[in-house]
Amino acid sequence: MKKFLVLAAGIAVALAGTAQAAKPSGDGFMFKNARGQHVVSARGSFVPSGSVPCLSAAGKTSNGAFASGDANNSVVQLNIGAGNSLTGVAVDASVTANDPSWLAEAQITFSSSDTKDPNAITFTASQTEDPGTEEVTTDGVIMFADVPLGDIPVGADGILRIEWHEDFDDTSVDPDANWAAAAAPTVCQGLRLICTNQSACDVTVPVSLQQFSID
């Protein structure tokens, strides 16, 4: 039986069409911190100008619970430098939940290298309790302090950990969800990471995973 979900947010999400790009509209994503506080009526506060590196979401998969060690949970660890903090993020991606998994179960968690980080923030892609494909966009950068959820400082090792995972593991399908490039991104294909030391964040994104924002 599916776990009952309550997701509250004002956002930009749309069902992906097969013949044309989806238009962001309606209710869907949520940001929630480890203390249970969550985003309500969040909208991106700005769109970066110029060409800036972003972390690609294409090819990422989610299958099991956060920090479960599931081989089909994509994990990216970036060394953004000790003393640095993740202060905001923009998300532009396409998400497919494979039947019987739900779109409402596909998540990304941002944390330090400590998977029990009390400052961790989880992004839930949708509130649709059905399989299928949706286009997801935050319509720009969400600054955590503005929501407010609080920033995510990294530890002495400088590691920012990003894991794609599921709120509920449907064991009959593997992976539960596939992430792909957005049809019409607002900022860039994937994740734009905003940090207190921005240059340190930008240079750590591996070239193989880089996308660039729209000028």
Backbone torsions as a table, in degrees:
resi	resn	phi	psi	omega
1	MET	NA	139.5	179.3
2	LYS	-69.8	143.9	175.0
3	LYS	-73.6	136.4	179.9
4	PHE	-66.7	130.2	-177.1
5	LEU	-116.7	137.5	171.9
6	VAL	-123.9	113.2	-178.4
7	LEU	-118.7	126.5	-178.6
8	ALA	-122.6	120.1	175.8
9	ALA	-171.8	153.3	169.5
10	GLY	-109.3	123.8	-167.5
11	ILE	-152.4	-164.3	178.4
12	ALA	-130.5	104.1	-179.6
13	VAL	-142.1	146.2	176.8
14	ALA	-148.3	152.0	174.8
15	LEU	-68.1	137.1	-179.5
16	ALA	-80.0	128.7	177.2
17	GLY	-90.3	159.1	179.7
18	THR	-87.2	-24.6	-175.5
19	ALA	-99.8	-23.3	-177.6
20	GLN	-148.4	161.2	-179.4
21	ALA	-65.0	141.7	179.7
22	ALA	-74.8	147.4	176.1
23	LYS	-98.5	124.1	-179.8
24	PRO	-60.4	126.6	176.8
25	SER	-168.2	162.4	174.4
26	GLY	88.4	-164.5	-176.4
27	ASP	-109.8	145.7	179.6
28	GLY	-168.9	-77.7	-166.8
29	PHE	-77.8	163.4	177.8
30	MET	-145.4	141.8	167.4
31	PHE	-108.0	133.5	-178.8
32	LYS	-140.0	135.7	178.6
33	ASN	-94.8	175.7	-175.5
34	ALA	-67.5	-14.3	178.7
35	ARG	-92.1	2.3	176.8
36	GLY	90.7	-2.3	176.3
37	GLN	-74.3	142.6	-178.1
38	HIS	-137.4	160.1	-179.7
39	VAL	-70.7	135.1	171.4
40	VAL	-125.2	127.7	178.6
41	SER	53.8	47.3	-179.7
42	ALA	-82.8	139.7	172.6
43	ARG	-136.9	148.0	176.6
44	GLY	-57.4	135.0	-176.6
45	SER	-85.4	-22.0	176.7
46	PHE	-162.7	161.2	174.5
47	VAL	-114.3	122.8	-177.8
48	PRO	-59.2	146.0	176.6
49	SER	-99.9	156.2	-179.4
50	GLY	79.1	-176.4	-179.0
51	SER	-97.8	113.5	-178.1
52	VAL	-125.4	145.4	-177.7
53	PRO	-72.2	140.9	178.1
54	CYS	-129.4	157.3	-179.6
55	LEU	-90.3	118.2	-178.0
56	SER	-64.2	138.9	173.8
57	ALA	-99.7	-7.4	-177.1
58	ALA	-62.6	132.9	178.4
59	GLY	84.1	-2.7	178.3
60	LYS	-76.6	148.9	178.7
61	THR	-132.2	154.2	174.7
62	SER	-133.5	140.8	-174.5
63	ASN	-143.7	-45.9	-176.9
64	GLY	-114.8	-174.3	-179.8
65	ALA	-68.2	160.2	177.2
66	PHE	-58.2	135.6	176.7
67	ALA	59.9	24.5	-179.9
68	SER	-84.1	-12.6	-176.6
69	GLY	81.2	9.6	179.7
70	ASP	-59.5	129.4	-176.8
71	ALA	-65.1	-21.0	-180.0
72	ASN	-99.1	12.9	167.0
73	ASN	-92.6	114.2	178.3
74	SER	-71.1	135.6	179.0
75	VAL	-130.8	130.2	174.2
76	VAL	-121.5	129.3	177.0
77	GLN	-117.8	122.5	-177.9
78	LEU	-116.0	131.2	177.0
79	ASN	-88.6	94.9	-177.9
80	ILE	-92.0	0.6	174.8
81	GLY	97.6	135.1	177.3
82	ALA	-57.3	139.6	-179.0
83	GLY	89.5	-7.7	179.3
84	ASN	-88.6	160.3	178.8
85	SER	-140.6	145.2	169.2
86	LEU	-83.0	121.4	-174.9
87	THR	-111.9	-11.6	179.4
88	GLY	-171.8	169.3	-179.5
89	VAL	-156.6	147.7	168.5
90	ALA	-115.8	141.6	179.4
91	VAL	-125.2	127.5	171.9
92	ASP	-136.7	112.3	-176.2
93	ALA	-160.4	166.3	170.2
94	SER	-111.1	134.7	-177.7
95	VAL	-123.8	131.6	175.4
96	THR	-118.8	119.9	174.1
97	ALA	-94.8	122.8	-176.7
98	ASN	-84.4	126.2	-177.6
99	ASP	-51.8	128.4	13.2
100	PRO	-97.1	13.1	-179.0
101	SER	-68.8	153.9	-179.1
102	TRP	-102.8	149.2	172.1
103	LEU	-61.0	-32.2	-179.0
104	ALA	-67.9	-7.6	-178.8
105	GLU	-99.7	-10.4	-177.7
106	ALA	-79.8	125.7	-173.3
107	GLN	-138.8	160.3	170.6
108	ILE	-131.0	129.8	176.4
109	THR	-114.0	131.8	177.3
110	PHE	-105.6	129.1	-178.5
111	SER	-157.2	175.5	167.3
112	SER	-73.4	-173.5	178.5
113	SER	-67.0	-15.6	177.4
114	ASP	-81.2	112.4	-178.1
115	THR	-70.5	-7.2	173.8
116	LYS	-105.7	23.8	-179.0
117	ASP	-55.9	120.0	179.8
118	PRO	-69.1	-10.8	179.1
119	ASN	-101.3	5.2	-178.7
120	ALA	-60.0	146.8	177.0
121	ILE	-128.0	132.2	-179.2
122	THR	-109.9	130.5	175.7
123	PHE	-99.6	122.7	174.5
124	THR	-102.8	125.6	-168.5
125	ALA	-68.8	-30.0	-169.9
126	SER	-158.8	168.2	170.4
127	GLN	-114.2	11.1	-179.4
128	THR	-75.5	117.1	-178.3
129	GLU	-92.0	56.7	179.3
130	ASP	-154.3	158.6	170.2
131	PRO	-72.6	170.5	178.9
132	GLY	135.7	-167.0	-177.9
133	THR	-125.8	135.6	175.8
134	GLU	-134.7	149.4	169.7
135	GLU	-90.2	130.4	-177.1
136	VAL	-121.7	129.5	174.4
137	THR	-145.0	141.7	174.5
138	THR	-87.4	2.2	179.8
139	ASP	58.9	37.9	-178.1
140	GLY	120.4	-171.2	-176.9
141	VAL	-82.6	129.7	170.7
142	ILE	-92.9	116.3	176.0
143	MET	-88.8	121.4	-173.3
144	PHE	-59.2	-37.7	-178.6
145	ALA	-67.2	-25.3	-179.3
146	ASP	-79.0	-19.0	-172.1
147	VAL	-71.4	-50.6	-1.1
148	PRO	-105.7	140.4	175.2
149	LEU	-120.5	-22.2	-178.6
150	GLY	98.1	149.3	-179.1
151	ASP	-76.9	170.1	-179.9
152	ILE	-118.0	93.2	177.0
153	PRO	-74.4	141.4	176.0
154	VAL	-88.7	166.2	-178.6
155	GLY	-84.8	-167.9	-178.2
156	ALA	-63.2	-22.8	179.0
157	ASP	-80.2	-9.5	177.5
158	GLY	75.4	8.0	-172.6
159	ILE	-86.1	125.8	167.4
160	LEU	-100.3	121.4	-176.2
161	ARG	-105.9	131.1	179.9
162	ILE	-126.7	119.2	-177.6
163	GLU	-124.6	130.0	171.3
164	TRP	-89.2	126.4	-174.1
165	HIS	-153.4	-174.7	-176.2
166	GLU	-123.0	146.7	172.7
167	ASP	-76.4	-25.4	178.8
168	PHE	-145.1	130.6	-178.8
169	ASP	-94.1	111.8	173.8
170	ASP	-84.8	105.5	-171.2
171	THR	-70.9	-12.9	-179.1
172	SER	-82.7	-5.9	-179.8
173	VAL	-136.9	146.6	-175.6
174	ASP	-151.7	112.1	1.8
175	PRO	-81.5	167.0	176.9
176	ASP	-71.0	-36.7	-176.9
177	ALA	-143.0	147.4	174.7
178	ASN	-118.9	135.6	178.9
179	TRP	-106.7	144.4	-178.0
180	ALA	-143.3	175.8	178.2
181	ALA	-65.6	147.2	178.2
182	ALA	-72.4	147.5	178.0
183	ALA	-69.5	-38.4	-177.5
184	ALA	-145.0	77.7	-175.4
185	PRO	-66.6	146.1	175.4
186	THR	-81.9	-43.0	-178.1
187	VAL	-107.8	-58.4	-178.6
188	CYS	-166.9	173.6	177.1
189	GLN	-78.6	105.0	177.6
190	GLY	113.2	-131.3	-172.8
191	LEU	-118.5	125.1	170.6
192	ARG	-98.3	118.2	-176.7
193	LEU	-97.9	127.5	178.5
194	ILE	-109.7	128.4	-174.1
195	CYS	-132.2	163.1	176.3
196	THR	-64.6	-39.7	171.9
197	ASN	-106.0	89.6	-171.5
198	GLN	-65.3	-40.6	-178.0
199	SER	-62.5	-35.9	178.5
200	ALA	-66.4	-35.6	176.7
201	CYS	-68.0	-43.9	-175.4
202	ASP	-65.0	-43.1	-174.4
203	VAL	-73.9	-17.4	-176.5
204	THR	-85.2	-13.2	178.9
205	VAL	-69.8	118.0	-177.3
206	PRO	-58.1	141.6	-179.7
207	VAL	-55.3	-37.2	-178.5
208	SER	-66.4	-18.5	-178.2
209	LEU	-111.5	6.7	-175.5
210	GLN	-82.2	138.6	163.1
211	GLN	-125.7	166.9	-179.1
212	PHE	-124.7	146.6	-177.4
213	SER	-67.0	162.9	-179.5
214	ILE	-80.7	124.6	178.5
215	ASP	-69.7	NA	NA
